[in-house]
Amino acid sequence: MRLLVGLPVSEKLGRRADPAEVPAPEHELGQTHARSTDLALLHRAILRSLGHDSVVFACPAVPPSPPPRADRPRYELNVRVASDLKEVAGDLTVRFTPNRPTKRLVFRLWPNGPLQRGEGSQLDVGDATANGRTLPASRPDPTTLVLQVPLRAGQSVEVHLPWRLRVPLDARDRVSRFAGGIRLGSFFPVLAWDPRRGWITDPPARILAESSTTPASDFDVRVDAPAGLEALASGTKVGADHWHAHGVRDVALAVARFRVVTRIVHAPRPVLLRVAVARTSNVQGSTVLRMATRALERLSRLYGAYPWQTYTVVVPPDLHSVGIEYPTLTFIGASPILRVIVDHETAHQWFYSLVGNDQARDPWLDEALATWGQVQLGGGLPGSLAAAPADQFQHVGAPMSYWNGHQIAYFREVYGGGVVALSSLGTRRVNCALRHYAAQDAYRIAQPGDLLDALNRFIPGAERRLRRFGIRR
Ligand SMILES: [Zn+2]
């Protein structure tokens, strides 16, 4: 899961092995001193690393970003939420145009991953049709639907697919029902196409972490919510429970009774920022609005304009000290480290949402960079990790297949070790490289080599210097 972030929380995870149990506020207070010591140590480590950066460095102007590909998938998604919130029925129509020949379409059904099924999620699909004809289908594993459709490069197909989702109560992962509402992410069948690599069929992670790889797409989403409940989705609201999201990799949805506060943020283009706090949560919407405003403004100065017209922050009552990012919509757990979570998940809007990655093969590409962005905002950070000997972090670039079964080590190395690795290159130059990377690889699915190319450009020997952290192209 695109969790968290602050080391104190990780350490608690280490003892309790359950993010849902993380910190009662009184415990957090007791850690304040330790954390500020950690902060001082990290700042010292960063200052030391700035020795590499002592010559005055001016970041060259960033060229304009490319728009999303013209041949991106176009989805129409209908979502009907049952009045008892236990089930969601839906159907989708997607127009897909491959940029290279293929014999099949591959949809991923992420609610059927082992961890998600263990929590009670289940995504079933009906017959897929194209031009009124049922398509031959196979299910090589519970998270994968393969449809036999031969296509030439540039040839489009429009596929209709009905689906049904079971929504478990109080789940820790991305599909969950709470008192009076639901929050859904990675919840419908989604095409796993990478224009550079073709179909991406990584196995699902077995710990709380994402495995999804999807191309930037357009979504037209209509939600039929139970009476009295409000639906909030990724993108722009264009009608009653009707949403458009353009150039996004996925769509998240929350349905509940919310207190909503909004404002226009300049990031630097105007963005409608919406904070929706479930009425069963006791967080102040104005507090979250202030945090998200600050994060959007500062991150856009560091990594380039926020490219979408809206940003929605949903605070459900059940996430506690974690957050989950989706394009233009993040779920934020109410917690003493609220700001850290807002900073981290907002940084994912650049690293995961705008510049995508194969989250199963290269989880560090979005998690290390989102944690890096969070650290730039001065929020919580993996403090004592930064002061730890760098040789403790030798697997930052490892895939989820390596981390399966090692949740704590995953956070420690990928989130914390990733920041330590980048800090060793010098903060200003890394931020410059990331700004260029975000522009050049906008809307694409980046690979480690793309980030290393950007770092090499501004930092002599960056790629070689990162090898000891297990980072390779
Ligand atoms: Zn994250």
Boltz pocket constraint, residues with backbone or C-beta under 6 A from the ligand:
constraints:
  - pocket:
      binder: B
      contacts: [[A, 1], [A, 2], [A, 3], [A, 4], [A, 344], [A, 348], [A, 366], [A, 367], [A, 370]]
      max_distance: 6.0
